[in-house]
Amino acid sequence: LTAAAAQAANEPGLFVEGAAQAAHVYLLMGKPEEGEVWLETALAQSRDDDFRGRARILLTQAAYQHHKGDTSQALETCAEGHALSRQSGQYVRAVQVAHLAAVMSSGETQLRWCKRAIDDAARTDDDLLVGALWRQLGWLLEERGLHDQALEAFIQCRQVLSESDNAHEQMVADWQVGHALRLVGRLSAEIGRATCRERV
């Protein structure tokens, strides 16, 4: 719809971005052949000075490369798209690219991409996005048995979300910190300290 509206309004930059997005949606729907038609159209009409369109194309290209089994090439494309997004101030797009790269990665590379996404999100005004990324990192670290590092990630999540007005997210963040404290054997001590502060 975005691509069609942009085409009707003679907005070539917006059309390229919309066409690349349509290609990505078709891939997610399990219709990559139809999506590739949109991706080819976006590539044909893209311009070097259209940073938004180029970044969106790179994100979509990486997704298609990964779908076809060429994860190494997909990660290279992500690196290019992430650099372009950062350089042009598209930090939400940078988060999307970093998140895709993290999904495709493993080991320390995956953690580095997660941390890049957090850094990019911190440049936006979206506390919920930053909190969600810290939470994701916390769970990832916990799955690897890195409980002390997971606790630190959950504490960062809670700190960020404490500045939001979302009571539900704050409650979930509190629970996650308590959960992580239990895993590192510090829950009883923290409860004792909290009780002492209340008495004072």
C-alpha positions in Angstrom: 0.0 0.0 0.0 2.8 2.4 0.9 4.6 1.7 -2.5 1.3 2.1 -4.4 0.5 5.4 -2.7 4.0 6.7 -3.2 3.9 5.8 -6.9 0.5 7.5 -7.3 1.9 10.6 -5.6 5.1 10.6 -7.7 7.3 10.1 -4.6 10.1 7.9 -5.9 12.1 7.8 -2.7 9.1 6.7 -0.7 8.2 4.2 -3.4 11.6 2.5 -3.2 11.3 2.2 0.6 7.8 0.8 0.3 8.7 -1.6 -2.5 11.5 -3.0 -0.4 9.2 -3.3 2.6 6.7 -5.1 0.4 9.4 -7.6 -0.7 10.2 -8.3 3.0 6.5 -8.8 3.9 6.1 -11.3 1.0 9.2 -13.2 2.3 7.7 -13.4 5.8 4.4 -14.6 4.2 6.3 -17.5 2.6 6.0 -16.0 -0.9 9.6 -15.1 -1.8 9.1 -15.3 -5.5 6.5 -12.5 -5.4 8.6 -10.5 -3.1 11.7 -10.7 -5.3 9.7 -8.9 -8.0 9.2 -6.0 -5.6 12.9 -6.1 -4.5 14.1 -5.9 -8.1 11.8 -3.0 -8.7 13.2 -1.2 -5.6 16.7 -1.8 -6.8 16.0 -0.6 -10.3 14.6 2.7 -9.0 17.0 3.4 -6.0 19.4 6.3 -6.1 22.7 6.7 -4.3 21.5 9.8 -2.4 18.4 8.0 -1.2 19.7 6.7 2.1 16.4 5.6 3.5 15.6 3.6 0.4 19.0 2.1 0.3 19.0 1.1 3.9 15.6 -0.6 3.6 16.8 -2.4 0.5 19.9 -3.7 2.3 17.8 -5.0 5.2 15.5 -6.9 2.8 18.4 -8.2 0.7 20.0 -9.6 3.9 16.7 -11.4 4.8 16.5 -12.9 1.3 20.2 -14.0 1.4 19.7 -15.7 4.7 16.5 -17.4 3.4 18.5 -18.8 0.5 21.1 -20.2 2.9 23.9 -17.6 2.3 24.2 -16.4 5.9 27.8 -15.2 5.5 26.7 -12.9 2.6 23.6 -11.8 4.6 25.8 -10.7 7.5 28.0 -8.7 5.2 24.9 -7.0 3.8 23.7 -6.4 7.4 27.1 -4.7 8.2 26.7 -2.5 5.2 23.1 -1.6 6.0 23.9 -1.0 9.6 26.7 1.4 8.8 24.6 3.3 6.3 21.7 3.5 8.7 23.9 4.9 11.5 25.7 7.3 9.2 22.4 8.7 8.0 20.9 9.0 11.4 18.3 6.2 10.9 18.7 4.6 14.3 15.5 2.7 14.3 16.5 1.1 11.0 19.9 0.4 12.5 18.2 -1.5 15.3 16.2 -3.5 12.8 19.4 -4.5 10.9 21.3 -5.3 14.0 18.5 -7.4 15.3 18.3 -9.4 12.1 22.1 -9.9 12.2 21.8 -11.1 15.8 19.2 -13.6 14.8 21.5 -15.0 12.1 24.6 -15.0 14.3 25.9 -17.1 17.2 28.5 -16.9 19.9 30.2 -13.6 20.7 29.1 -12.2 17.3 25.5 -12.5 18.3 26.2 -10.7 21.6 28.0 -7.9 19.8 25.0 -7.3 17.4 22.6 -7.3 20.4 24.7 -4.6 22.0 24.9 -2.6 18.8 21.1 -2.7 18.7 20.9 -1.4 22.3 23.4 1.4 21.4 21.3 2.4 18.4 18.0 2.3 20.3 19.5 4.5 23.0 19.9 7.3 20.4 16.1 7.3 20.0 13.4 8.5 22.5 11.9 5.1 22.8 12.5 3.8 26.3 10.3 0.7 25.7 12.5 -0.3 22.7 15.7 0.1 24.7 14.2 -1.8 27.6 13.0 -4.6 25.3 16.5 -5.0 23.8 18.2 -5.1 27.3 15.6 -7.8 28.2 16.4 -9.8 25.1 20.1 -9.6 25.9 19.4 -10.7 29.4 17.5 -13.8 28.3 20.2 -14.6 25.8 22.9 -14.4 28.4 20.8 -16.5 30.8 20.4 -19.2 28.2 24.2 -19.4 28.0 24.5 -19.8 31.7 26.1 -16.3 32.1 23.9 -15.4 35.1 25.9 -12.5 36.5 25.9 -10.8 33.1 22.2 -11.6 32.6 21.5 -9.9 36.0 23.3 -6.8 34.9 21.3 -6.7 31.6 18.0 -7.1 33.5 19.0 -4.3 35.9 19.7 -2.0 32.9 16.3 -3.0 31.5 14.6 -2.0 34.8 16.5 1.2 35.0 15.5 2.3 31.5 11.9 1.2 32.0 11.6 3.1 35.3 11.8 6.3 33.2 8.7 5.2 31.2 5.1 5.4 32.3 4.3 1.8 31.5 3.5 0.2 34.8 3.2 -3.3 33.3 6.6 -3.2 31.8 8.1 -1.9 35.0 6.5 -4.8 36.9 7.9 -7.4 34.4 11.3 -5.8 34.7 11.2 -6.0 38.5 10.3 -9.7 38.3 13.2 -10.3 35.9 15.7 -8.8 38.3 14.3 -10.9 41.1 14.5 -14.0 38.9 18.1 -13.2 38.0 19.0 -12.5 41.7 17.7 -15.9 42.6 19.9 -17.6 39.9 23.0 -15.9 41.3 22.1 -16.7 44.9 21.5 -13.1 46.0 17.7 -12.9 46.3 17.6 -13.5 50.1 20.3 -10.9 50.7 18.5 -8.3 48.6 15.2 -9.0 50.4 17.0 -8.5 53.7 18.5 -5.2 52.6 15.1 -4.0 51.4 13.5 -5.0 54.7 16.2 -3.0 56.6 15.6 0.0 54.5 11.9 -0.1 55.1 12.4 -0.3 58.9 14.7 2.7 58.8 
